[in-house]
Amino acid sequence: MGIIERVSYFITTTFKGMKTNLYLNVVTVITIAVAFLILNVFFVIYRNVSSVLEEWKGRIKVVAYLKDGLSVQQINAIEGQLRKNEDIKGIHFYSKEDALDEFKKELKGQSAILSGVSQDVLPAYFVITVKDRVISDKAVGRLADSLKGVSGISDVQYGQGVTERFSELLIIVKMLGIGIGGFMLSAVLIIVSNTIRMSIFSRKDEIEIMKLVGATNVFIELPFVLEGMAQVVCGTGLSVVLLYLVYKFFLYRLHRTLGSLFVNVNISFLSGETIAVILIAATVLGLVGALVSAGKFIRHNY
């Protein structure tokens, strides 16, 4: 039997076996699809939470509020001292008048409530951008603490609570993903192994005949291995399709709920590289599960 004939035989036998146990294979594919769907949901959540965290950290600005009564020379001296700090990338000064203008901009349509407010009630401040190497909670925190010691600066803020909460959320999602992922992958291995065993058992007469005519174990096992791989790949592919439908439905509901605010919401799907990695990993998983199950069961019982 030539190579082409062998390949044709294995493919035909694989599809024949799947057709013979169609109900079992359909249930297996759907079960695997649900398992990978749950796992892929965590991939999407982790990807978007991580993206939001990185974007937020990229916008981190340290605000150093100045004490009242400082002269122009003193303010210039403070700015000169800050610019000597190697962790600081840029500095922008806002006077009391600028601070009031910025406050009005933030209030937008409600700025009229500040019509009787004097600019003296707000402090002047520096908005400080930091270098990329400093963008972490601890590093920015150390920088903020050092700025508090500068003469003329009354307080320093940098949005510590928000970044810390995002970091904690990212860790939780990652740990949940690892835990659930490990459980789901183990479940898929068990499902594939049991399905292959049932498929082998349903064709035991055919296997016994092949043994009698001198067929090798590899020749007998390969169609079952291909069947297991096909189940996992089909289930994984179906999970990606289902995830995409859930993703589009979620965006639709979000658009209906938030309306124009949705324009500023960016929720991304799995990248092409991630989908390729998932499919390759699923193929390997199916190969391992089917190979171990088919090899062990056939060699032990036949």
MARMI-34224 format. One record per residue (C-alpha): z negated, y, x negated; residue in three letters; residue number from 0. Coordinates in steps of 0.2 Angstrom, whole numbers. Each point is the difference from the previous one (the first is absolute). Layout:
<palums>
PALUM      pz      py      px   type   seq
PALUM       Z       Y       X    ALA   NUM
...
</palums>
This chain:
<palums>
PALUM      pz      py      px   type   seq
PALUM       0       0       0    MET     0
PALUM       6      17      -8    GLY     1
PALUM     -10      16       0    ILE     2
PALUM       9       7      15    ILE     3
PALUM      -3     -15      10    GLU     4
PALUM     -19      -1      -5    ARG     5
PALUM      -2      18       5    VAL     6
PALUM       9      -2      17    SER     7
PALUM     -10     -16       3    TYR     8
PALUM     -17       9      -3    PHE     9
PALUM       4      15      10    ILE    10
PALUM       7     -11      15    THR    11
PALUM     -15     -11      -1    THR    12
PALUM     -12      15       0    THR    13
PALUM       8       7      15    PHE    14
PALUM       0     -17       9    LYS    15
PALUM     -18      -2      -3    GLY    16
PALUM      -4      17       6    MET    17
PALUM      10      -3      16    LYS    18
PALUM      -8     -17       3    THR    19
PALUM     -17       9       0    ASN    20
PALUM       6      16       7    LEU    21
PALUM     -15       4      10    TYR    22
PALUM     -12      -3     -14    LEU    23
PALUM      10      10     -12    ASN    24
PALUM       2      15      13    VAL    25
PALUM     -19       0       2    VAL    26
PALUM      -3      -1     -19    THR    27
PALUM      12      15      -3    VAL    28
PALUM      -8      10      13    ILE    29
PALUM     -18      -4      -7    THR    30
PALUM       6       5     -17    ILE    31
PALUM       8      16       7    ALA    32
PALUM     -16       5       8    VAL    33
PALUM     -10      -4     -16    ALA    34
PALUM      11      11     -11    PHE    35
PALUM       1      13      14    LEU    36
PALUM     -19       3      -2    ILE    37
PALUM       2       0     -19    LEU    38
PALUM      14      12       0    ASN    39
PALUM      -9      12      12    VAL    40
PALUM     -13       2     -14    PHE    41
PALUM      14       3     -13    PHE    42
PALUM       7      14      11    VAL    43
PALUM     -18       8       3    ILE    44
PALUM      -4      -1     -19    TYR    45
PALUM      17       7      -4    ARG    46
PALUM      -3      15      11    ASN    47
PALUM     -18       3      -3    VAL    48
PALUM       4      -1     -19    SER    49
PALUM      14      13       2    SER    50
PALUM     -11      12      10    VAL    51
PALUM     -14      -1     -13    LEU    52
PALUM      12       3     -14    GLU    53
PALUM       8      15       9    GLU    54
PALUM     -17       7       4    TRP    55
PALUM      -6      -2     -18    LYS    56
PALUM      16       9      -5    GLY    57
PALUM      -5      15      10    ARG    58
PALUM     -18       1      -6    ILE    59
PALUM      -5      18      -4    LYS    60
PALUM     -16       6      -6    VAL    61
PALUM      -7      16       8    VAL    62
PALUM     -12      10     -11    ALA    63
PALUM      -8      14      11    TYR    64
PALUM      -6      15     -10    LEU    65
PALUM     -16      10       2    LYS    66
PALUM       1      17       8    ASP    67
PALUM       0      16     -10    GLY    68
PALUM      10      -6     -14    LEU    69
PALUM      11      13      -9    SER    70
PALUM      19      -3      -4    VAL    71
PALUM      -5      -2     -18    GLN    72
PALUM     -12     -14       4    GLN    73
PALUM      12      -9      11    ILE    74
PALUM      13       1     -13    ASN    75
PALUM     -12      -7     -13    ALA    76
PALUM      -5     -15      12    ILE    77
PALUM      19      -4       2    GLU    78
PALUM       3       1     -18    GLY    79
PALUM     -15     -12      -3    GLN    80
PALUM       7     -12      13    LEU    81
PALUM      18       0      -7    ARG    82
PALUM      -8      -7     -16    LYS    83
PALUM      -5     -16       9    ASN    84
PALUM      12     -14      -5    GLU    85
PALUM      -2      -8      17    ASP    86
PALUM       7      15      10    ILE    87
PALUM      18       2       3    LYS    88
PALUM       1      16      10    GLY    89
PALUM     -11      14       7    ILE    90
PALUM       3      12      14    HIS    91
PALUM     -12      14       5    PHE    92
PALUM      -3       5      18    TYR    93
PALUM     -10      17       2    SER    94
PALUM     -11       3      16    LYS    95
PALUM      15       7       9    GLU    96
PALUM      11     -14      -5    ASP    97
PALUM     -13     -12       6    ALA    98
PALUM      -1       8      17    LEU    99
PALUM      19       0       1    ASP   100
PALUM       0     -19      -4    GLU   101
PALUM     -13      -3      13    PHE   102
PALUM      10       9      13    LYS   103
PALUM      15     -11      -4    LYS   104
PALUM     -10     -16       2    GLU   105
PALUM      -5       6      17    LEU   106
PALUM      18       4       5    LYS   107
PALUM       0       6      18    GLY   108
PALUM     -19       2       1    GLN   109
PALUM       0      13     -15    SER   110
PALUM      -5      14      13    ALA   111
PALUM     -18      -6       0    ILE   112
PALUM      -1       7     -18    LEU   113
PALUM       6      17       5    SER   114
PALUM     -18       7      -2    GLY   115
PALUM      -4     -10     -16    VAL   116
PALUM      -2       9     -16    SER   117
PALUM       8      -7     -16    GLN   118
PALUM     -17       1      -8    ASP   119
PALUM      -7     -15       9    VAL   120
PALUM      11     -12      -9    LEU   121
PALUM      -1      -3     -19    PRO   122
PALUM      14       2     -13    ALA   123
PALUM       5     -17      -7    TYR   124
PALUM      11      -9     -13    PHE   125
PALUM      11     -14       6    VAL   126
PALUM       1     -12     -14    ILE   127
PALUM      13     -14      -2    THR   128
PALUM      -4     -15     -12    VAL   129
PALUM      11     -10     -11    LYS   130
PALUM       5     -18       5    ASP   131
PALUM     -12      -9     -11    ARG   132
PALUM     -15       9       9    VAL   133
PALUM       5      -6      17    ILE   134
PALUM     -14     -12       4    SER   135
PALUM     -16       3       9    ASP   136
PALUM     -11      -1     -15    LYS   137
PALUM      11      10     -12    ALA   138
PALUM       2      14      13    VAL   139
PALUM     -19      -1       4    GLY   140
PALUM      -4       3     -19    ARG   141
PALUM      12      14      -1    LEU   142
PALUM      -8       8      16    ALA   143
PALUM     -17      -2      -8    ASP   144
PALUM       5       8     -16    SER   145
PALUM       8      15      10    LEU   146
PALUM     -17       3       9    LYS   147
PALUM      -8       4     -17    GLY   148
PALUM      13      14      -3    VAL   149
PALUM      -9      17       2    SER   150
PALUM       7      10      15    GLY   151
PALUM       4     -16      10    ILE   152
PALUM     -11      -3      15    SER   153
PALUM       7     -16       7    ASP   154
PALUM      14     -13      -3    VAL   155
PALUM       8     -11      13    GLN   156
PALUM      14     -13      -1    TYR   157
PALUM       0     -11      16    GLY   158
PALUM     -10     -14      -8    GLN   159
PALUM      -5      -9      16    GLY   160
PALUM      18      -2       6    VAL   161
PALUM       6      -8     -16    THR   162
PALUM     -15     -12      -1    GLU   163
PALUM       3      -6      18    ARG   164
PALUM      18      -3      -3    PHE   165
PALUM      -4     -10     -16    SER   166
PALUM     -13     -10       9    GLU   167
PALUM      13      -3      14    LEU   168
PALUM      13      -6     -12    LEU   169
PALUM     -13     -12      -8    ILE   170
PALUM      -5      -7      17    ILE   171
PALUM      19      -3       5    VAL   172
PALUM       3      -8     -17    LYS   173
PALUM     -14     -12       1    MET   174
PALUM       3      -5      18    LEU   175
PALUM      19      -2      -5    GLY   176
PALUM      -5     -12     -14    ILE   177
PALUM     -13     -10      10    GLY   178
PALUM      12      -2      15    ILE   179
PALUM      15      -3     -11    GLY   180
PALUM      -9     -14      -9    GLY   181
PALUM      -5      -8      17    PHE   182
PALUM      17       2       7    MET   183
PALUM       9      -7     -15    LEU   184
PALUM     -12     -15       0    SER   185
PALUM       4      -2      19    ALA   186
PALUM      18       0      -3    VAL   187
PALUM      -1     -13     -14    LEU   188
PALUM     -10     -11      12    ILE   189
PALUM      12       3      14    ILE   190
PALUM      15      -4     -11    VAL   191
PALUM      -8     -16      -7    SER   192
PALUM      -5      -7      17    ASN   193
PALUM      18       4       7    THR   194
PALUM       8      -9     -14    ILE   195
PALUM     -11     -15       2    ARG   196
PALUM       4      -1      19    MET   197
PALUM      18       1      -4    SER   198
PALUM      -1     -13     -13    ILE   199
PALUM     -10     -12      12    PHE   200
PALUM      14       3      13    SER   201
PALUM      13      -6     -12    ARG   202
PALUM     -10     -14      -8    LYS   203
PALUM      13     -13       5    ASP   204
PALUM      14      10      -8    GLU   205
PALUM     -11       2     -16    ILE   206
PALUM      -3     -19      -1    GLU   207
PALUM      18      -4       1    ILE   208
PALUM       4      13     -14    MET   209
PALUM     -13      -8     -11    LYS   210
PALUM       7     -17       3    LEU   211
PALUM      18       5      -6    VAL   212
PALUM      -8       8     -16    GLY   213
PALUM      -1      18       5    ALA   214
PALUM     -12      10     -13    THR   215
PALUM     -15       9       6    ASN   216
PALUM       8      17      -5    VAL   217
PALUM      15      -4      11    PHE   218
PALUM     -11      -4      15    ILE   219
PALUM     -12      14      -2    GLU   220
PALUM      12      15      -3    LEU   221
PALUM       6       2      18    PRO   222
PALUM     -18       1       5    PHE   223
PALUM      -4      13     -13    VAL   224
PALUM      15      10       5    LEU   225
PALUM      -6      -1      18    GLU   226
PALUM     -17       7      -5    GLY   227
PALUM       8      14      -9    MET   228
PALUM      11       4      15    ALA   229
PALUM     -14       1      11    GLN   230
PALUM     -10      12     -10    VAL   231
PALUM      15      11      -4    VAL   232
PALUM       5       1      18    CYS   233
PALUM     -18       3       5    GLY   234
PALUM      -1      14     -13    THR   235
PALUM      16       8       5    GLY   236
PALUM      -5      -1      18    LEU   237
PALUM     -16       9      -4    SER   238
PALUM       9      14      -9    VAL   239
PALUM      11       3      15    VAL   240
PALUM     -15      -1      12    LEU   241
PALUM     -10      12     -12    LEU   242
PALUM      15      12       1    TYR   243
PALUM       1       0      19    LEU   244
PALUM     -19       3       0    VAL   245
PALUM       2      14     -12    TYR   246
PALUM      14       9      10    LYS   247
PALUM     -10      -2      16    PHE   248
PALUM     -15       7      -8    PHE   249
PALUM      10      15      -6    LEU   250
PALUM       7       2      17    TYR   251
PALUM     -17       0       8    ARG   252
PALUM      -6      12     -14    LEU   253
PALUM      14      12       4    HIS   254
PALUM      -4       0      19    ARG   255
PALUM     -18       3      -4    THR   256
PALUM       1      13     -13    LEU   257
PALUM      16       9       4    GLY   258
PALUM       5      13     -12    SER   259
PALUM     -15      -4     -11    LEU   260
PALUM       9     -16      -4    PHE   261
PALUM      12       9     -11    VAL   262
PALUM     -14       1     -14    ASN   263
PALUM      -5     -18       2    VAL   264
PALUM       9     -11     -13    ASN   265
PALUM      -3     -19       3    ILE   266
PALUM      11     -11     -11    SER   267
PALUM       5     -18       2    PHE   268
PALUM       0     -13     -13    LEU   269
PALUM      12       4     -14    SER   270
PALUM      15     -12      -4    GLY   271
PALUM      -8      -5     -16    GLU   272
PALUM     -16      -5       9    THR   273
PALUM      10     -10      13    ILE   274
PALUM      10      -9     -13    ALA   275
PALUM     -17      -5      -9    VAL   276
PALUM      -7      -6      16    ILE   277
PALUM      15     -11       3    LEU   278
PALUM       0      -7     -17    ILE   279
PALUM     -18      -3       0    ALA   280
PALUM       2      -9      17    ALA   281
PALUM      14     -11      -7    THR   282
PALUM     -11      -5     -14    VAL   283
PALUM     -15      -3      12    LEU   284
PALUM      11     -11      11    GLY   285
PALUM       7      -9     -16    LEU   286
PALUM     -18      -4      -6    VAL   287
PALUM      -7      -5      17    GLY   288
PALUM      15     -12       4    ALA   289
PALUM       2      -7     -17    LEU   290
PALUM     -19      -5      -1    VAL   291
PALUM       0      -7      17    SER   292
PALUM      16      -9       0    ALA   293
PALUM      -2      -7     -18    GLY   294
PALUM     -18      -6       3    LYS   295
PALUM       3      -7      18    PHE   296
PALUM      16      -9      -4    ILE   297
PALUM      -6      -8     -16    ARG   298
PALUM     -16      -5       7    HIS   299
PALUM       6      -8      16    ASN   300
PALUM      18      -6      -5    TYR   301
</palums>
